[in-house]
Amino acid sequence: MKMSEDILNNAPQVSTLTGGTLSGVMANAKLFKAIALGTLATSFEQSNINTDASGKAKFFPRQAVLTEAIRLLDDAIAQINTTPVSADFTSNVAGSNFSLKNILYAYNARYNLMAGNYSAAITNANAVDLTSKNQFSYTPQAVNPLWNTSEILKYYTVKQNFGLPSALFEVGDKREPFYISTVTTITPTGTVITRKLNAFATQQTSNIPVYLPDEMKLIKAEAILRSNGVLNDALNLINDVRTQVAGDLFDVNAGLPSYSGLVTKDDLLLEVYRQRCAELFLSGQRLEDSRRFGRPAPPANTTERNRNFYPYPDQERITNPNTPADPAI
């Protein structure tokens, strides 16, 4: 957030940054500040929306944090629509794997859905070019965090079935072997099953999607259902995701038959949750989704999540007297 703010405060003062290059730099900084805010809103009940050199940043409820993230994204979209990004920005800042306008619309759709702004979520999702492949790139000096977490640091233990209860996991979902490699070893003491992250976590320089195209379809399906739209419109979007056997930009293909359950609002919302858990595995959205869909919650039930929100970091509490009390769970 601080780096984004530094760019926003100082880029306009650089005389050589003009036109579409300045527009792109400013919009890019607004994007990354919005992502920081969206991540904070996902993790914490309250958060600051600006940094404070004194260490006494004010905290705001997460809905206000999401509102600020959306405002930044709206501003960035308006900025590059008014002054399109230059070839200089594209070649020297964004690169060929980073279509700034599509990413801005995609994150705006995501955060508007989280905030309950369903019409805006649909509008922004519709504006995303689903043929645009956008990726975060990594190097041996700045390594892929999924690879680093699973291969080197060993922080993440991969669960079977995307960590879903058996009633929600669908046997035959081709996204499971795409995301998770399973090795069965017979030893003198018994059978050992080892699960490792696959897909975007296999190399230290593997790219990671900025967003998946099918997330936009699932955003629209959920927004339609939550705004009491046409059930069959949501069902068609769900089936677009379920039945895809090839052609996904990132090879995330479910290969499942069409949905055959009850076509009610509640049943289709549960199906959207199931599809999000599989399609968007390890994209950092499961905790937010679990709360939004009213899944089993602690302290009464810890089968699907063991927290509702995270406690505030000790360093924040030590340095900032405005830090709220930690959540009970």
N, C-alpha and C positions, 0 to 999 in steps of 0.2 A: 504494500500500500504506500509506504514511504517513497519508494523509487518512482511509483506512478505519480505521486503528488509532486515530486521534484521535477519530473519531466513537464507536467502540466504547468507548473509555476515558472519554469525557466525556458522551455522551448520557444515561446513567443518572443523572447528577448534575443534569440540568436539570429543575426541579420541574414545569414545564408539559408535559413529555413523559411521558405515561402511557399505559397500556393498549395498544390496538392501534396507536397512533401510535408509541410507543416501540418496540414489537415490530417494526413495519415498518422503522423507521429502523435498528435494530440488524441485522435480517436483510438489509437492503439493503447495509449496510456490509460484512457478512460475504460477501455475493455479490461485491462488487467487489474485496475482498481476495483471494477465491478466484480470480477471473478474473486478477488480477495474478500470483498464484502459478502458475496453469495456464499463463500465457503464458511465465513464466520457465522452467518445466519443459519447455516445448516448445522453447525456444531454447538453453538451457544445460545442460551435464552436471550442474552443481551450482548451488545458489542458496541465499540466505538465506530464512527463512520469517517473520522479523520484522525490522523496521527497528531500528537501534541508533544512538542519538544520538552515541555515541562514534566511530562510523564503523568499528567492528570487529565487524560482524555475522558470526555463524558461518555457514558454508556446509554444506548438506546435499545428499546425492545426490538426483537428480530424482525418484526414486520416493518419497522421504520428503516432497518438496515437494508432489507430487500427493496424497499421503495427507493432508497438512495442508489442502489445498484442499478435498478431499472432506469432511474433518471439519467445516470451516466451513460447507459447504453442508448437511450433515446437521443441524448445530446450527440453522441458519437455518430449515430446513424444519420441524424440531420446534418451534421458537419460534413461527412463525406458525400452525402447526396448533394449538398450545396457546392462543395469544392471536392470533386473526385480525387482519389489518391493518384499521385504521379507515378510514372514509370520508375523514377529514382527511388521512391519509397518502396515500391514492389520489389525491385531488384536488390536493394541494399538493406532493407529492414525486414519486410515481410517474407520474402522468398516465394518460391513457386508452390510451396505446400501450405500456404496460409492466406486464404481469401478473406480479408478483414471484414468486408461487408457481410458475407454469409455467416461468419463467426459471430458478429454482433447480433444479427437477427436470431441465430440459434440460441445464444445465451439469454437474449431477451425473452424468447419463448420459454426457456427453462425457468427463469426467475419469475416471470409473470404467472406461470402455472403454480409455482411454489407459493406465490403471494395471493393466489385465488382470483387473479385477473384473467378469466378464461377467454373472453373475447380477444384481448390483447395477445394472449398466448397463441391462439389460433392464427391471428393476423401475422404475427412474427414468424411462426412456423411455416406458414404458406409462402413467406418471402424468401425462405432458404432454398437455394438451388441444390437439389438432392444429388446432382451429378458432380458437385464440387467436393473434392477430397482434401480435407484439411488435417494436418498432422503437426504435433510437437516433435521437433527433431532433437537428437541427443548425440553427444560425442564422447570419446574416452575420458575427457576432462569433466564433462557435465553429463553423467550417465543416466540412462533410463531408470526412473525411480522404482518401477515395478520389478525390473531385473535386480536392482540393487537390494530391494527389500526382501525378495524371495530367495535369490541365489547367494548373495553375499552376507547380508545382515541376518537372514533367517527369522525375520520378525513375523512373517505371515505364514500361518498353517492353512493350507488349502483344504476346504471342506468339500465333501461330495455334494452333488445336486445343487450347486450354487449356494449352499448353506440353507436351502429351503426345506421345510418339512416334507415328508414323502407325499402327502396329499396334494402338494402344490407343484411337485416336480413331475415333468412329463417324460416318461421313458421314450427314447428315440430322438430327443432334442439334439440336433447336431452341433448346437452351440456349446454343449458341455465338453466334448472332446476338442473343440476348437480352443476353448479357454483353459481347459485343465487336461494335463496328460497324467494318466494313471498307469503305474507300473506295479505288477504283482510279482513278488519274489517268494519262492518256496525255500524256507530255511529249515535246518534241523529242529528248530524250536517252534515252527509254525509258518503260517502265511503272513507276509508283510506287504501291506498296500501303501505305496508312496504316491502322493499327488503333488504335482508341481504346476506352477503357472505356465501356460503355453501362450499362444497368440502373440500379443504385443510385449511379452516379457522375456523372450528367449535370448536376446543379446543386449549387451550394454549400450549399443547404439541403435536399437530398434526404435522406430517411430511409434508414437501413441496417438490415436485419433483425438482431435480437439473436441469432436462430438461425432456421434454416429448418425447417418442419415435417417435410420429407422426410429431414432429417438423423436424426431419431428412428428412422425406418424402416431407414435404412442402419446405424445403430448396432445396432439389434436384429438385423438380418441378419448383421452381422459377429460379434456376440457369440454368436449361435446357432452359427455355423460354427466359431468358435474354441473353443467349449465342447462341440464334437461333438454338437450338437443335430440336429434333423430337417432334412435338406437341403431338402426341399420347403417347409418353413416359411420358410427363408431365401430361397428362390427366389421365393415369392409376394411377399415384401416388396420384393425387387429389381424384380420386374415392376410392382409398384405405382408405383415411381419411374420406371421406363423408359417405361411406356405412358401416362403421364399427358399428356393433350393440352390440358386446361383445368381450371380450378378451384383451382389452387394459390393460396394466400393472397398470394403475392408475384409471381405469374405466371411462376414458374420451372417450365416444363413441357417435358419431354424430347421427347415425341411420337415415341418410338421403338417398334418392334415388340417383342413379348415376347422374352426371352432364348432363344436357340436353340443355345447351346453345350453342352458336356458338363456334366452335373450331378454334379460331384465337389466335394469340399471346396475343393481348391486352385483349380479353375476358377471356382467361385462367389466365392471370396475375391478373385480378380483382377477379377471383374466388379464387386464392391463397390468396389474401389479405383477402377476406371474411372468408376463412377457418382459417387463422392465427389469426384473431380477435376472433374467437370462440374457437378454440383449445387452444390457448396460452393466454387466458384471464388472466389478472393480473400477467403475467410473466415479466412485465417491458419492453416489446418490442413494444408497440403500437405507441409511439412517433416516434421511428426510422422507423417503418413500414409505418406510415402515410407520412413521408417525402419521403421515398424511392419509394413509390407507387404513389407519386404525388397527394395525396388526397387534398381536399379543405383546404386552409391555410389562416391564418390571415395575414394582417388585413382585407382583402376583405371578408373572410368567416371564421367564428368561429364555424361552426356547428359540426366539427369533432375534432378540436383541437384549443386551444386558445393561444398556443405559438409555435414557431419554435425551439428555443433553450432557455435554462434557463439563467437568469442573473447570474453573478459570486457572490459568497457569500461575504457579507460585510467584514467578518474577513479576507478573502483572499485579498480583495482590500486594507484593512488597513495595513496589514503586508507585502504584496508583491507588490513592485512597478511595477513588470512586468505584473500585471493583465490587460488583454485587456479591451477595452470598452465593455459594455453590448450590446447584440444584440438588434436591434430595437424592435423585437417581439420575 
